[in-house]
Amino acid sequence: MTTITLNLSPELEHRLRTEAARQGVEPNRYILNTLQERLQHSPATAQTTEADLLQQINIGFSTPTWEQYHRLIAKRQTETLTPEEHEQLIQLSDRLEKLNVVRIQALIQLAALRSQPLTALMQTLGINPNPEMLDYA
């Protein structure tokens, strides 16, 4: 068995000793068990997490919903939007904004998981990090 020496803060050492005592094992055994448990679960969790994050990144409106959204934008620009259509546009815009927040958070988490800069990840996934701004006003 190989020996590794760790420099721990007093607080961490106290926490490790307390938890080891609570479980009725020696601190060395507790640390070894914790590391083995952590390493056994890491790869599967990382794969699941990455798959989940990619799924969140790819969530978006269906084609008919995008068509409706763009139709309402066009009507707003020509000032022919009815009050009901205006409410629909607001609801769609709110949904789109929430989806984009989820997508951005998932992108940030995936970049961290892969230890990759966000812009590099976006380019890898075919997402333009500097899209042209579309003025829907």
ChimeraX attribute file (.defattr): number of C-alpha atoms within 10 A of each C-alpha:
attribute: neighborCount
match mode: 1-to-1
recipient: residues
	/A:1	3
	/A:2	3
	/A:3	5
	/A:4	5
	/A:5	5
	/A:6	6
	/A:7	7
	/A:8	10
	/A:9	9
	/A:10	9
	/A:11	9
	/A:12	11
	/A:13	13
	/A:14	12
	/A:15	12
	/A:16	18
	/A:17	18
	/A:18	13
	/A:19	16
	/A:20	17
	/A:21	13
	/A:22	9
	/A:23	11
	/A:24	10
	/A:25	14
	/A:26	13
	/A:27	17
	/A:28	12
	/A:29	11
	/A:30	18
	/A:31	16
	/A:32	11
	/A:33	13
	/A:34	12
	/A:35	11
	/A:36	11
	/A:37	11
	/A:38	11
	/A:39	11
	/A:40	11
	/A:41	10
	/A:42	11
	/A:43	11
	/A:44	11
	/A:45	11
	/A:46	14
	/A:47	11
	/A:48	12
	/A:49	16
	/A:50	18
	/A:51	13
	/A:52	13
	/A:53	20
	/A:54	16
	/A:55	12
	/A:56	18
	/A:57	20
	/A:58	11
	/A:59	12
	/A:60	14
	/A:61	14
	/A:62	9
	/A:63	9
	/A:64	9
	/A:65	12
	/A:66	14
	/A:67	12
	/A:68	15
	/A:69	21
	/A:70	14
	/A:71	15
	/A:72	21
	/A:73	18
	/A:74	15
	/A:75	15
	/A:76	17
	/A:77	12
	/A:78	9
	/A:79	9
	/A:80	12
	/A:81	17
	/A:82	12
	/A:83	9
	/A:84	9
	/A:85	17
	/A:86	16
	/A:87	12
	/A:88	15
	/A:89	20
	/A:90	14
	/A:91	13
	/A:92	18
	/A:93	13
	/A:94	12
	/A:95	14
	/A:96	16
	/A:97	12
	/A:98	12
	/A:99	18
	/A:100	16
	/A:101	13
	/A:102	16
	/A:103	20
	/A:104	15
	/A:105	15
	/A:106	21
	/A:107	21
	/A:108	19
	/A:109	16
	/A:110	23
	/A:111	18
	/A:112	13
	/A:113	13
	/A:114	13
	/A:115	10
	/A:116	13
	/A:117	12
	/A:118	18
	/A:119	16
	/A:120	14
	/A:121	19
	/A:122	17
	/A:123	11
	/A:124	10
	/A:125	12
	/A:126	9
	/A:127	12
	/A:128	12
	/A:129	12
	/A:130	8
	/A:131	7
	/A:132	7
	/A:133	6
	/A:134	6
	/A:135	5
	/A:136	9
	/A:137	7
